[in-house]
Amino acid sequence: MSQNVIQFQPGISLQEFISKYGSEEQCYQALFRWRWPNGFRCPECGGDRYCSLKSRKLMQCNSCRSQISVTARTIFDSTKLPLTTWFLSIYIVTQSKISISALSLKRTVGVSYNTALLIKHKIQQVMKERDDSKPISATLVQVDDAYWGGKKRDGRRGRGATGKIPFVAAVSTNTEGLPVHMRFSQVPSFSKKSIIDWADKHLCKGSDVVTDGLLGFEGFDDADFSHKVIITGGGPESVKMADFKWVNTVIGNVKRSFHGTFHAISKKHFGRYLAEFCYRFNRRFDLRQLIPRFTYVALRTPPMPQKLIKLAELCG
């Protein structure tokens, strides 16, 4: 039986990863190349000549005498962790087919639970900011409303159930009807305003959007998108409709992944967990480039200190 080429691609083996990024010096040199692919540039004055300090891992600009770290002003800013710990964490998160809990990350890389959670949230933040900066560009986009969580046995069911977190699920398809990119975004509600704001940020103009008859999706018309509405009637049969095949598939995939990995996900951080799932899916075509691509972006992502992340109670 033939195998799906994308699904069964080799990726980077653990042995190969260790051979490339197994030491502090290897990780440092990789960060230097990815931060300054065209050679060193001082972030203060733009100078291209520097000297390395012997006492600390710093560069001093020959022009303005500023001292610069390779991790300064990046997502790794002020880190006390070895670079090998960061690289191993990036490898685990990006190469895994499904998400990994902070507890599993803690045990694998040998840090405390709070440190593992902070690492994971910073990695997720890079993924979220990167995908949020790139609107979906495709002719046809399947969009549906989805929900996570909610209290059970309180007498309220369905979309109005207590504690449900609403999120927009969108999948772009190519001319052959195959999925290309997806975007899951936590939203405050499915009001027309929320949909207009989401569409303006995440969809390229000219996209054809197909949705069900949810009233809030009229926002796509107000945002000047070509919008096709299909009244599904609800129920199990509506999930099987060809026009929503891929968006329903990925909604099911992300929910199974989360249920199988986490005991609970805080509403404060739910958007980051969605972004992590989408980031891997959208870059599934070349797993070998995930580490360089991710780290290149991480070096251009502003610092995210712990006080900004606002660690919430999360069991995972």
Backbone as CSV, one residue per row, in Angstrom:
resi,resn,N_x,N_y,N_z,CA_x,CA_y,CA_z,C_x,C_y,C_z
1,MET,0.841,-1.186,0.000,0.000,0.000,0.000,0.884,1.246,0.000
2,SER,0.563,2.222,-0.863,1.362,3.436,-0.952,1.195,4.277,0.308
3,GLN,2.258,4.970,0.675,2.249,5.805,1.866,2.139,7.275,1.488
4,ASN,1.489,8.038,2.365,1.412,9.478,2.175,2.807,10.069,2.357
5,VAL,3.302,10.754,1.326,4.667,11.261,1.343,4.879,12.264,2.468
6,ILE,3.919,13.146,2.675,4.046,14.159,3.721,3.997,13.525,5.101
7,GLN,3.055,12.622,5.295,2.858,12.016,6.614,4.047,11.157,7.031
8,PHE,4.699,10.497,6.083,5.759,9.550,6.421,7.159,10.082,6.118
9,GLN,7.309,11.396,5.980,8.642,11.958,5.773,9.490,11.749,7.024
10,PRO,10.811,11.640,6.895,11.666,11.248,8.017,11.818,12.282,9.124
11,GLY,11.811,13.578,8.814,12.073,14.573,9.849,13.520,14.498,10.315
12,ILE,13.774,14.955,11.533,15.128,14.917,12.104,15.144,13.913,13.249
13,SER,15.989,12.921,13.142,16.081,11.919,14.198,16.779,12.524,15.418
14,LEU,16.573,11.914,16.574,17.214,12.387,17.793,18.730,12.318,17.663
15,GLN,19.224,11.257,17.040,20.673,11.112,16.855,21.227,12.245,15.999
16,GLU,20.540,12.578,14.920,20.990,13.672,14.061,20.911,15.009,14.793
17,PHE,19.839,15.201,15.577,19.702,16.432,16.348,20.886,16.603,17.292
18,ILE,21.253,15.556,18.014,22.358,15.639,18.968,23.673,15.938,18.252
19,SER,23.854,15.358,17.074,25.091,15.600,16.329,25.203,17.054,15.870
20,LYS,24.065,17.718,15.664,24.078,19.104,15.189,24.023,20.125,16.316
21,TYR,23.263,19.796,17.390,23.009,20.786,18.441,23.244,20.198,19.838
22,GLY,24.189,19.296,19.952,24.395,18.605,21.220,25.263,19.340,22.217
23,SER,25.916,20.424,21.797,26.790,21.163,22.714,26.402,22.634,22.743
24,GLU,26.834,23.329,23.792,26.546,24.765,23.921,27.139,25.544,22.750
25,GLU,28.345,25.188,22.343,28.995,25.921,21.259,28.255,25.723,19.937
26,GLN,27.791,24.518,19.678,27.025,24.272,18.456,25.737,25.098,18.446
27,CYS,25.059,25.146,19.589,23.817,25.930,19.687,24.108,27.414,19.531
28,TYR,25.186,27.880,20.152,25.545,29.294,20.065,25.848,29.685,18.621
29,GLN,26.627,28.885,17.934,26.983,29.199,16.551,25.751,29.179,15.644
30,ALA,24.820,28.256,15.918,23.587,28.203,15.133,22.762,29.474,15.347
31,LEU,22.641,29.924,16.614,21.911,31.155,16.897,22.567,32.349,16.218
32,PHE,23.880,32.389,16.252,24.594,33.506,15.615,24.298,33.548,14.119
33,ARG,24.355,32.402,13.452,24.093,32.351,12.003,22.668,32.777,11.684
34,TRP,21.715,32.327,12.498,20.309,32.616,12.207,19.932,34.043,12.592
35,ARG,20.615,34.610,13.581,20.307,35.999,13.941,20.937,36.974,12.948
36,TRP,22.158,36.665,12.519,22.851,37.547,11.571,23.300,36.746,10.354
37,PRO,22.365,36.337,9.511,22.733,35.512,8.348,23.663,36.215,7.366
38,ASN,23.675,37.540,7.368,24.550,38.306,6.483,25.729,38.922,7.225
39,GLY,26.013,38.407,8.408,27.106,38.941,9.207,26.594,39.835,10.322
40,PHE,27.395,39.993,11.343,27.014,40.750,12.541,26.598,42.177,12.215
41,ARG,25.530,42.623,12.876,25.096,44.014,12.811,24.725,44.464,14.218
42,CYS,25.356,45.517,14.676,25.062,46.030,16.009,23.635,46.570,16.049
43,PRO,22.820,46.136,17.008,21.437,46.641,17.090,21.358,48.105,17.501
44,GLU,22.460,48.668,18.011,22.462,50.068,18.436,22.853,51.021,17.313
45,CYS,23.949,50.712,16.633,24.455,51.650,15.625,24.532,51.072,14.224
46,GLY,24.315,49.753,14.089,24.385,49.131,12.771,25.786,48.761,12.335
47,GLY,26.758,48.916,13.218,28.135,48.568,12.881,28.306,47.086,12.622
48,ASP,29.286,46.753,11.769,29.474,45.357,11.390,30.787,44.764,11.895
49,ARG,31.485,45.474,12.772,32.739,44.962,13.325,32.606,44.853,14.836
50,TYR,33.149,43.768,15.375,33.016,43.526,16.811,34.198,42.708,17.304
51,CYS,34.322,42.664,18.611,35.277,41.763,19.247,34.535,40.955,20.298
52,SER,34.996,39.764,20.557,34.349,38.881,21.535,35.039,39.028,22.880
53,LEU,34.239,39.163,23.935,34.790,39.246,25.280,35.200,37.858,25.757
54,LYS,36.305,37.799,26.466,36.794,36.520,26.958,36.082,36.080,28.235
55,SER,35.674,37.053,29.049,35.091,36.711,30.343,33.655,36.219,30.235
56,ARG,32.896,36.760,29.277,31.498,36.377,29.096,31.195,36.213,27.614
57,LYS,30.099,35.515,27.339,29.721,35.250,25.945,29.017,36.483,25.380
58,LEU,29.803,37.551,25.182,29.265,38.799,24.667,30.130,39.314,23.537
59,MET,29.507,40.099,22.668,30.223,40.790,21.597,30.208,42.272,21.886
60,GLN,31.306,42.945,21.606,31.374,44.390,21.795,31.567,45.058,20.453
61,CYS,30.659,45.953,20.119,30.718,46.666,18.853,31.944,47.574,18.835
62,ASN,32.714,47.534,17.746,33.906,48.360,17.642,33.583,49.833,17.455
63,SER,32.364,50.125,17.012,31.993,51.514,16.747,31.443,52.216,17.981
64,CYS,30.369,51.644,18.580,29.714,52.322,19.702,30.045,51.703,21.055
65,ARG,30.810,50.615,21.067,31.226,49.934,22.289,30.083,49.261,23.038
66,SER,28.930,49.121,22.403,27.827,48.413,23.041,28.160,46.931,23.149
67,GLN,27.732,46.327,24.251,27.945,44.899,24.444,26.644,44.166,24.176
68,ILE,26.706,43.163,23.314,25.502,42.488,22.820,25.627,40.994,23.031
69,SER,24.534,40.397,23.496,24.424,38.941,23.581,23.643,38.437,22.378
70,VAL,23.921,37.228,21.945,23.217,36.670,20.795,21.733,36.473,21.089
71,THR,21.371,36.394,22.368,19.972,36.180,22.737,19.258,37.465,23.176
72,ALA,19.975,38.579,23.244,19.376,39.828,23.728,18.263,40.299,22.806
73,ARG,17.188,40.798,23.408,16.038,41.358,22.694,15.312,40.310,21.855
74,THR,15.427,39.057,22.248,14.728,37.967,21.578,13.876,37.229,22.597
75,ILE,13.198,36.197,22.173,12.378,35.408,23.083,13.246,34.726,24.147
76,PHE,14.559,34.584,23.870,15.484,33.954,24.815,16.114,34.971,25.759
77,ASP,15.707,36.223,25.696,16.342,37.298,26.452,16.414,36.983,27.947
78,SER,17.602,37.209,28.531,17.846,37.051,29.977,17.689,35.626,30.475
79,THR,17.720,34.656,29.582,17.568,33.270,30.017,18.776,32.815,30.813
80,LYS,18.530,32.013,31.828,19.604,31.405,32.621,19.796,29.937,32.246
81,LEU,18.964,29.461,31.344,19.042,28.054,30.949,20.144,27.837,29.914
82,PRO,20.748,26.653,29.903,21.695,26.339,28.832,20.989,26.367,27.474
83,LEU,21.705,26.757,26.444,21.119,26.776,25.103,20.720,25.367,24.665
84,THR,21.441,24.362,25.144,21.089,22.989,24.792,19.705,22.615,25.309
85,THR,19.326,23.165,26.461,17.978,22.907,27.000,16.924,23.542,26.104
86,TRP,17.177,24.763,25.652,16.244,25.433,24.743,16.115,24.669,23.425
87,PHE,17.230,24.280,22.865,17.191,23.588,21.581,16.486,22.241,21.685
88,LEU,16.738,21.509,22.782,16.072,20.223,22.956,14.563,20.431,23.101
89,SER,14.170,21.457,23.828,12.742,21.746,23.989,12.107,22.104,22.647
90,ILE,12.788,22.915,21.861,12.279,23.289,20.531,12.150,22.053,19.649
91,TYR,13.151,21.188,19.725,13.117,19.949,18.940,11.901,19.100,19.316
92,ILE,11.677,18.921,20.602,10.573,18.073,21.067,9.226,18.650,20.642
93,VAL,9.049,19.955,20.826,7.761,20.586,20.532,7.495,20.632,19.030
94,THR,8.502,20.941,18.235,8.269,21.094,16.791,8.205,19.765,16.049
95,GLN,8.936,18.768,16.505,8.972,17.500,15.779,7.867,16.529,16.181
96,SER,7.225,16.803,17.323,6.159,15.914,17.781,4.924,16.055,16.904
97,LYS,4.262,14.955,16.628,3.037,14.999,15.831,1.887,15.620,16.613
98,ILE,1.875,15.396,17.926,0.864,16.003,18.791,1.580,16.839,19.843
99,SER,0.825,17.577,20.627,1.424,18.431,21.646,2.017,17.598,22.775
100,ILE,2.887,18.225,23.527,3.488,17.575,24.690,3.157,18.417,25.919
101,SER,2.819,17.790,27.008,2.463,18.513,28.219,3.723,19.077,28.875
102,ALA,3.535,20.090,29.717,4.655,20.674,30.446,5.285,19.647,31.388
103,LEU,4.468,18.752,31.924,4.992,17.723,32.821,5.915,16.770,32.069
104,SER,5.520,16.369,30.868,6.385,15.507,30.065,7.654,16.240,29.638
105,LEU,7.519,17.523,29.293,8.690,18.323,28.907,9.657,18.453,30.079
106,LYS,9.118,18.653,31.271,9.929,18.744,32.487,10.788,17.494,32.664
107,ARG,10.154,16.342,32.523,10.875,15.080,32.734,11.894,14.815,31.640
108,THR,11.614,15.265,30.430,12.488,14.977,29.295,13.730,15.852,29.284
109,VAL,13.568,17.152,29.559,14.716,18.067,29.462,15.382,18.329,30.809
110,GLY,14.760,17.866,31.909,15.399,17.952,33.214,15.345,19.316,33.860
111,VAL,14.161,19.951,33.849,13.980,21.238,34.519,12.769,21.127,35.445
112,SER,12.502,22.187,36.206,11.333,22.177,37.074,10.067,22.313,36.243
113,TYR,8.932,22.010,36.875,7.660,22.107,36.154,7.386,23.536,35.704
114,ASN,7.594,24.513,36.601,7.330,25.908,36.236,8.235,26.373,35.110
115,THR,9.481,25.921,35.116,10.398,26.276,34.037,9.949,25.656,32.718
116,ALA,9.529,24.394,32.775,9.054,23.722,31.562,7.821,24.422,31.006
117,LEU,6.933,24.855,31.896,5.724,25.557,31.465,6.073,26.897,30.831
118,LEU,7.058,27.591,31.406,7.486,28.868,30.846,8.119,28.671,29.472
119,ILE,8.959,27.644,29.343,9.566,27.332,28.038,8.484,27.068,27.006
120,LYS,7.526,26.244,27.384,6.469,25.871,26.448,5.657,27.090,26.017
121,HIS,5.310,27.958,26.961,4.531,29.139,26.622,5.321,30.093,25.733
122,LYS,6.620,30.204,25.948,7.431,31.074,25.091,7.519,30.511,23.677
123,ILE,7.685,29.204,23.566,7.697,28.575,22.242,6.361,28.787,21.549
124,GLN,5.275,28.595,22.286,3.943,28.800,21.719,3.735,30.255,21.304
125,GLN,4.279,31.184,22.084,4.120,32.598,21.756,4.780,32.933,20.426
126,VAL,5.960,32.364,20.189,6.634,32.563,18.906,5.760,32.038,17.769
127,MET,5.211,30.849,17.953,4.358,30.247,16.933,3.128,31.104,16.665
128,LYS,2.522,31.594,17.740,1.306,32.393,17.598,1.590,33.702,16.868
129,GLU,2.632,34.408,17.292,2.939,35.691,16.665,3.296,35.510,15.186
130,ARG,3.985,34.421,14.872,4.368,34.194,13.477,3.149,33.941,12.599
131,ASP,2.267,33.044,13.029,1.094,32.736,12.213,0.117,33.912,12.168
132,ASP,-0.007,34.642,13.282,-0.914,35.794,13.301,-0.456,36.888,12.342
133,SER,0.842,36.907,12.026,1.369,37.941,11.125,1.205,37.573,9.651
134,LYS,0.721,36.354,9.386,0.604,35.885,7.999,-0.833,35.458,7.718
135,PRO,-1.650,36.341,7.125,-3.033,35.969,6.801,-3.087,34.779,5.856
136,ILE,-4.140,33.992,5.972,-4.335,32.845,5.085,-4.548,33.360,3.662
137,SER,-3.739,32.860,2.747,-3.871,33.265,1.348,-4.270,32.053,0.516
138,ALA,-5.528,31.984,0.189,-6.045,30.887,-0.624,-7.377,31.312,-1.207
139,THR,-7.778,30.634,-2.251,-9.045,30.989,-2.895,-10.229,30.565,-2.049
140,LEU,-10.208,29.324,-1.560,-11.347,28.795,-0.816,-10.955,28.504,0.623
141,VAL,-11.756,28.993,1.564,-11.495,28.785,2.984,-12.763,28.271,3.653
142,GLN,-12.671,27.089,4.260,-13.776,26.536,5.041,-13.679,27.070,6.464
143,VAL,-14.769,27.621,6.989,-14.768,28.215,8.328,-15.920,27.626,9.134
144,ASP,-15.656,27.350,10.405,-16.702,26.839,11.285,-16.477,27.371,12.690
145,ASP,-17.531,27.348,13.478,-17.418,27.709,14.886,-17.116,26.459,15.686
146,ALA,-16.302,26.609,16.718,-15.940,25.467,17.559,-15.798,25.945,18.996
147,TYR,-15.830,24.976,19.930,-15.797,25.303,21.358,-14.937,24.277,22.081
148,TRP,-14.322,24.750,23.169,-13.528,23.864,23.999,-13.998,23.961,25.448
149,GLY,-14.054,22.800,26.099,-14.346,22.769,27.526,-15.809,23.001,27.841
150,GLY,-16.061,23.579,28.992,-17.417,23.807,29.474,-17.721,22.931,30.670
151,LYS,-18.479,23.464,31.601,-18.877,22.689,32.774,-19.938,21.665,32.403
152,LYS,-19.881,20.549,33.055,-20.852,19.488,32.809,-21.872,19.440,33.942
153,ARG,-23.064,18.954,33.610,-24.129,18.722,34.591,-24.575,19.999,35.304
154,ASP,-24.584,21.116,34.597,-25.114,22.324,35.227,-26.420,22.760,34.562
155,GLY,-26.981,21.878,33.735,-28.272,22.152,33.129,-28.219,22.918,31.825
156,ARG,-27.026,23.411,31.426,-26.913,24.159,30.179,-26.056,23.365,29.206
157,ARG,-26.561,23.190,27.987,-25.866,22.382,27.001,-25.698,23.167,25.704
158,GLY,-24.886,22.585,24.810,-24.708,23.189,23.496,-23.832,24.437,23.535
159,ARG,-24.079,25.353,22.580,-23.243,26.543,22.468,-23.318,27.435,23.700
160,GLY,-24.413,27.368,24.426,-24.566,28.231,25.587,-24.084,27.621,26.882
161,ALA,-23.443,26.482,26.832,-22.988,25.808,28.044,-21.978,26.665,28.797
162,THR,-22.031,26.591,30.110,-21.161,27.396,30.958,-19.696,27.016,30.773
163,GLY,-18.837,28.030,30.629,-17.394,27.791,30.594,-16.811,27.405,29.258
164,LYS,-17.615,27.329,28.212,-17.078,26.972,26.901,-16.216,28.108,26.352
165,ILE,-15.100,27.749,25.715,-14.216,28.726,25.085,-14.470,28.686,23.579
166,PRO,-14.974,29.758,22.986,-15.242,29.748,21.545,-13.968,30.011,20.735
167,PHE,-13.832,29.324,19.613,-12.729,29.625,18.704,-13.153,29.399,17.255
168,VAL,-12.584,30.213,16.379,-12.840,30.095,14.941,-11.883,29.064,14.364
169,ALA,-12.419,28.150,13.569,-11.602,27.152,12.881,-11.696,27.405,11.389
170,ALA,-10.560,27.564,10.729,-10.541,27.840,9.293,-9.484,26.977,8.617
171,VAL,-9.826,26.425,7.450,-8.899,25.607,6.669,-8.955,26.075,5.225
172,SER,-7.819,26.425,4.682,-7.753,26.789,3.270,-7.442,25.547,2.454
173,THR,-8.031,25.457,1.271,-7.821,24.301,0.393,-7.301,24.764,-0.961
174,ASN,-6.604,23.860,-1.640,-6.091,24.185,-2.978,-7.116,23.814,-4.041
175,THR,-6.710,23.926,-5.300,-7.637,23.656,-6.402,-8.064,22.198,-6.465
176,GLU,-7.292,21.318,-5.824,-7.639,19.901,-5.791,-8.495,19.553,-4.580
177,GLY,-8.829,20.562,-3.784,-9.657,20.324,-2.609,-8.918,19.782,-1.411
178,LEU,-7.572,19.865,-1.418,-6.766,19.355,-0.306,-6.395,20.486,0.646
179,PRO,-6.269,20.193,1.941,-5.965,21.248,2.915,-4.541,21.758,2.766
180,VAL,-4.371,23.068,2.895,-3.052,23.685,2.788,-2.649,24.307,4.124
181,HIS,-3.442,25.249,4.594,-3.167,25.907,5.863,-4.420,25.929,6.720
182,MET,-4.199,26.083,8.024,-5.345,26.240,8.907,-5.040,27.300,9.949
183,ARG,-6.086,27.852,10.519,-5.942,28.878,11.542,-7.040,28.677,12.584
184,PHE,-6.634,28.420,13.824,-7.553,28.346,14.949,-7.311,29.575,15.806
185,SER,-8.359,30.337,16.083,-8.196,31.573,16.842,-9.267,31.673,17.911
186,GLN,-8.835,31.857,19.142,-9.775,32.088,20.227,-10.449,33.441,20.021
187,VAL,-11.755,33.498,20.180,-12.512,34.739,20.005,-13.403,34.962,21.223
188,PRO,-13.761,36.216,21.497,-14.634,36.472,22.654,-16.032,35.919,22.472
189,SER,-16.513,35.894,21.220,-17.845,35.381,20.923,-17.951,35.225,19.415
190,PHE,-19.113,34.724,18.957,-19.352,34.628,17.521,-20.313,35.727,17.054
191,SER,-20.095,36.913,17.579,-20.851,38.070,17.109,-20.298,38.507,15.755
192,LYS,-21.074,39.309,15.036,-20.614,39.794,13.733,-19.335,40.623,13.879
193,LYS,-19.255,41.418,14.922,-18.056,42.229,15.122,-16.816,41.364,15.313
194,SER,-16.947,40.297,16.111,-15.808,39.404,16.335,-15.359,38.751,15.031
195,ILE,-16.318,38.363,14.193,-15.984,37.726,12.917,-15.343,38.725,11.955
196,ILE,-15.834,39.953,11.945,-15.223,40.980,11.088,-13.782,41.232,11.506
197,ASP,-13.561,41.369,12.802,-12.200,41.598,13.307,-11.295,40.427,12.963
198,TRP,-11.825,39.207,13.121,-11.019,38.017,12.814,-10.691,37.958,11.323
199,ALA,-11.661,38.192,10.477,-11.456,38.117,9.034,-10.455,39.161,8.552
200,ASP,-10.561,40.385,9.065,-9.639,41.442,8.657,-8.193,41.105,9.013
201,LYS,-8.006,40.362,10.090,-6.655,40.030,10.547,-6.105,38.761,9.906
202,HIS,-6.967,37.777,9.668,-6.465,36.450,9.313,-6.750,36.002,7.874
203,LEU,-7.532,36.745,7.117,-7.839,36.343,5.742,-7.350,37.386,4.750
204,CYS,-6.792,36.915,3.646,-6.415,37.816,2.567,-7.653,38.177,1.757
205,LYS,-7.707,39.415,1.319,-8.820,39.837,0.485,-8.843,39.006,-0.801
206,GLY,-10.037,38.675,-1.241,-10.185,37.832,-2.431,-10.477,36.386,-2.102
207,SER,-10.414,36.030,-0.816,-10.714,34.652,-0.422,-12.216,34.393,-0.512
208,ASP,-12.573,33.201,-0.957,-13.965,32.750,-0.955,-14.193,31.945,0.317
209,VAL,-15.131,32.380,1.128,-15.370,31.762,2.430,-16.670,30.976,2.397
210,VAL,-16.626,29.747,2.913,-17.834,28.938,3.022,-18.078,28.625,4.490
211,THR,-19.302,28.887,4.964,-19.649,28.656,6.366,-21.046,28.054,6.445
212,ASP,-21.431,27.683,7.659,-22.821,27.285,7.878,-23.649,28.542,8.134
213,GLY,-24.859,28.362,8.623,-25.764,29.492,8.739,-25.710,30.233,10.051
214,LEU,-24.656,30.089,10.825,-24.540,30.804,12.087,-24.656,32.309,11.826
215,LEU,-25.492,32.982,12.595,-25.806,34.380,12.353,-24.556,35.264,12.342
216,GLY,-23.629,34.980,13.254,-22.424,35.808,13.343,-21.573,35.782,12.090
217,PHE,-21.682,34.716,11.292,-20.873,34.608,10.083,-21.292,35.598,9.000
218,GLU,-22.397,36.314,9.224,-22.748,37.401,8.311,-21.671,38.488,8.323
219,GLY,-20.811,38.434,9.319,-19.696,39.374,9.390,-18.767,39.279,8.192
220,PHE,-18.680,38.085,7.574,-17.845,37.953,6.372,-18.395,38.804,5.224
221,ASP,-19.716,38.889,5.122,-20.321,39.754,4.109,-20.014,41.221,4.406
222,ASP,-20.123,41.595,5.671,-19.844,42.980,6.050,-18.373,43.336,5.850
223,ALA,-17.501,42.333,5.908,-16.068,42.562,5.702,-15.680,42.455,4.234
224,ASP,-16.685,42.351,3.355,-16.479,42.343,1.890,-15.748,41.106,1.381
225,PHE,-16.038,39.948,1.978,-15.521,38.692,1.451,-16.615,37.982,0.665
226,SER,-16.209,37.229,-0.349,-17.159,36.375,-1.048,-17.565,35.265,-0.095
227,HIS,-18.844,35.182,0.229,-19.291,34.329,1.322,-20.430,33.420,0.864
228,LYS,-20.168,32.125,0.959,-21.174,31.126,0.616,-21.703,30.508,1.903
229,VAL,-23.009,30.540,2.083,-23.646,29.995,3.286,-24.357,28.695,2.937
230,ILE,-24.076,27.647,3.707,-24.735,26.361,3.521,-25.476,26.020,4.811
231,ILE,-26.767,25.889,4.733,-27.563,25.530,5.913,-27.432,24.033,6.135
232,THR,-26.773,23.681,7.229,-26.473,22.266,7.470,-27.598,21.533,8.196
233,GLY,-28.354,22.240,8.993,-29.415,21.591,9.751,-28.941,20.935,11.027
234,GLY,-27.622,20.933,11.266,-27.088,20.339,12.490,-27.155,18.824,12.474
235,GLY,-26.735,18.224,13.559,-26.762,16.768,13.673,-25.521,16.112,13.088
236,PRO,-25.371,14.791,13.293,-24.191,14.058,12.815,-23.985,14.131,11.306
237,GLU,-25.058,14.168,10.537,-24.923,14.168,9.086,-24.272,15.449,8.575
238,SER,-24.468,16.561,9.285,-23.893,17.831,8.836,-22.366,17.792,8.869
239,VAL,-21.816,16.993,9.757,-20.360,16.893,9.874,-19.744,16.213,8.647
240,LYS,-20.542,15.405,7.953,-20.035,14.647,6.812,-20.123,15.407,5.494
241,MET,-20.652,16.616,5.505,-20.816,17.375,4.271,-19.460,17.711,3.661
242,ALA,-19.336,17.524,2.343,-18.058,17.716,1.656,-17.525,19.143,1.791
243,ASP,-18.423,20.132,1.836,-17.982,21.529,1.920,-17.286,21.840,3.238
244,PHE,-17.493,20.994,4.247,-16.880,21.221,5.559,-16.006,20.045,5.982
245,LYS,-15.625,19.229,5.016,-14.879,18.011,5.330,-13.604,18.305,6.120
246,TRP,-12.778,19.220,5.608,-11.470,19.419,6.225,-11.531,20.208,7.521
247,VAL,-12.408,21.201,7.589,-12.485,21.969,8.824,-13.032,21.105,9.953
248,ASN,-13.982,20.228,9.653,-14.481,19.317,10.686,-13.425,18.293,11.087
249,THR,-12.615,17.881,10.125,-11.550,16.915,10.416,-10.521,17.500,11.369
250,VAL,-10.072,18.724,11.094,-9.026,19.295,11.944,-9.571,19.693,13.312
251,ILE,-10.838,20.076,13.384,-11.437,20.349,14.703,-11.426,19.077,15.542
252,GLY,-11.814,17.967,14.928,-11.779,16.688,15.640,-10.370,16.304,16.052
253,ASN,-9.397,16.560,15.165,-8.002,16.215,15.466,-7.459,17.008,16.648
254,VAL,-7.718,18.307,16.668,-7.167,19.133,17.748,-7.831,18.781,19.077
255,LYS,-9.115,18.486,19.069,-9.783,18.133,20.318,-9.285,16.795,20.854
256,ARG,-9.094,15.832,19.969,-8.558,14.535,20.420,-7.149,14.704,20.965
257,SER,-6.356,15.539,20.293,-4.987,15.775,20.743,-4.963,16.401,22.126
258,PHE,-5.784,17.415,22.341,-5.813,18.098,23.640,-6.341,17.182,24.737
259,HIS,-7.420,16.456,24.450,-7.992,15.554,25.458,-7.000,14.453,25.834
260,GLY,-6.208,14.009,24.867,-5.264,12.927,25.135,-3.988,13.378,25.812
261,THR,-3.736,14.702,25.862,-2.476,15.209,26.404,-2.634,15.988,27.696
262,PHE,-3.690,16.794,27.808,-3.829,17.717,28.931,-5.034,17.372,29.801
263,HIS,-4.870,17.573,31.110,-5.994,17.444,32.028,-6.882,18.674,31.933
264,ALA,-6.268,19.829,31.730,-7.014,21.083,31.621,-6.146,22.117,30.932
265,ILE,-6.783,23.084,30.274,-6.072,24.184,29.640,-6.736,25.476,30.089
266,SER,-5.934,26.371,30.627,-6.471,27.645,31.089,-6.974,28.484,29.931
267,LYS,-8.065,29.175,30.150,-8.617,30.066,29.126,-7.616,31.146,28.751
268,LYS,-6.782,31.572,29.721,-5.792,32.619,29.468,-4.787,32.210,28.405
269,HIS,-4.503,30.920,28.321,-3.451,30.453,27.430,-3.971,29.596,26.291
270,PHE,-5.272,29.426,26.196,-5.829,28.508,25.206,-5.429,28.889,23.778
271,GLY,-5.376,30.182,23.498,-4.992,30.624,22.152,-3.604,30.163,21.759
272,ARG,-2.691,30.086,22.724,-1.331,29.623,22.424,-1.325,28.137,22.069
273,TYR,-2.143,27.353,22.755,-2.193,25.923,22.463,-2.771,25.665,21.075
274,LEU,-3.765,26.462,20.699,-4.291,26.370,19.335,-3.214,26.729,18.329
275,ALA,-2.453,27.786,18.625,-1.412,28.246,17.703,-0.331,27.190,17.507
276,GLU,0.022,26.485,18.576,1.032,25.436,18.463,0.581,24.336,17.502
277,PHE,-0.672,23.921,17.630,-1.210,22.879,16.753,-1.186,23.355,15.295
278,CYS,-1.613,24.592,15.064,-1.664,25.127,13.707,-0.266,25.289,13.115
279,TYR,0.677,25.744,13.925,2.030,26.000,13.443,2.650,24.736,12.852
280,ARG,2.518,23.632,13.563,3.083,22.378,13.053,2.357,21.919,11.793
281,PHE,1.044,22.044,11.772,0.268,21.624,10.611,0.653,22.443,9.384
282,ASN,0.779,23.738,9.537,1.058,24.607,8.407,2.465,24.433,7.855
283,ARG,3.348,23.805,8.625,4.731,23.603,8.174,5.082,22.124,8.091
284,ARG,4.058,21.316,7.889,4.237,19.867,7.857,4.929,19.373,6.593
285,PHE,5.054,20.231,5.583,5.604,19.785,4.309,7.110,19.570,4.351
286,ASP,7.805,20.152,5.327,9.257,19.989,5.417,9.667,20.009,6.893
287,LEU,9.572,18.863,7.539,9.863,18.775,8.968,11.328,19.073,9.287
288,ARG,12.214,18.821,8.339,13.638,19.025,8.588,13.988,20.502,8.758
289,GLN,13.151,21.374,8.242,13.428,22.809,8.345,12.736,23.476,9.531
290,LEU,12.004,22.694,10.312,11.231,23.294,11.409,12.114,23.975,12.458
291,ILE,13.198,23.342,12.852,14.053,23.933,13.887,14.713,25.217,13.394
292,PRO,15.377,25.224,12.215,15.947,26.497,11.732,14.898,27.577,11.516
293,ARG,13.746,27.220,10.951,12.711,28.221,10.681,12.145,28.793,11.975
294,PHE,11.878,27.898,12.929,11.330,28.372,14.198,12.325,29.277,14.910
295,THR,13.574,28.849,15.010,14.554,29.601,15.781,14.878,30.932,15.112
296,TYR,14.872,30.975,13.791,15.076,32.234,13.067,14.009,33.252,13.487
297,VAL,12.755,32.791,13.577,11.666,33.680,13.990,11.774,34.012,15.478
298,ALA,12.159,33.029,16.297,12.288,33.264,17.737,13.310,34.362,18.032
299,LEU,14.341,34.440,17.218,15.368,35.465,17.396,14.876,36.846,16.974
300,ARG,13.695,36.888,16.360,13.087,38.161,15.947,11.771,38.423,16.680
301,THR,11.516,37.620,17.708,10.331,37.800,18.540,10.726,38.523,19.818
302,PRO,10.028,39.600,20.187,10.396,40.366,21.383,10.352,39.502,22.637
303,PRO,11.107,39.902,23.660,11.108,39.145,24.920,9.702,39.003,25.496
304,MET,9.467,37.870,26.120,8.182,37.602,26.770,8.467,37.135,28.190
305,PRO,8.731,38.087,29.122,9.049,37.691,30.501,7.877,37.024,31.186
306,GLN,8.183,36.354,32.276,7.174,35.569,32.982,5.999,36.424,33.446
307,LYS,6.263,37.660,33.847,5.186,38.521,34.345,4.176,38.859,33.240
308,LEU,4.607,38.812,31.977,3.682,39.071,30.880,2.878,37.831,30.521
309,ILE,3.520,36.694,30.639,2.824,35.458,30.319,1.745,35.160,31.369
310,LYS,1.976,35.606,32.611,0.984,35.435,33.676,0.595,33.962,33.828
311,LEU,1.546,33.207,34.296,1.324,31.783,34.433,0.050,31.477,35.189
312,ALA,-0.785,30.684,34.569,-2.047,30.273,35.195,-1.924,28.812,35.609
313,GLU,-2.806,28.412,36.491,-2.795,27.017,36.922,-3.209,26.126,35.764
314,LEU,-2.319,25.218,35.421,-2.580,24.320,34.313,-2.036,22.946,34.666
315,CYS,-2.844,21.965,34.559,-2.401,20.598,34.808,-2.158,19.951,33.464
316,GLY,-0.975,19.482,33.221,-0.699,18.876,31.923,0.385,17.848,32.032
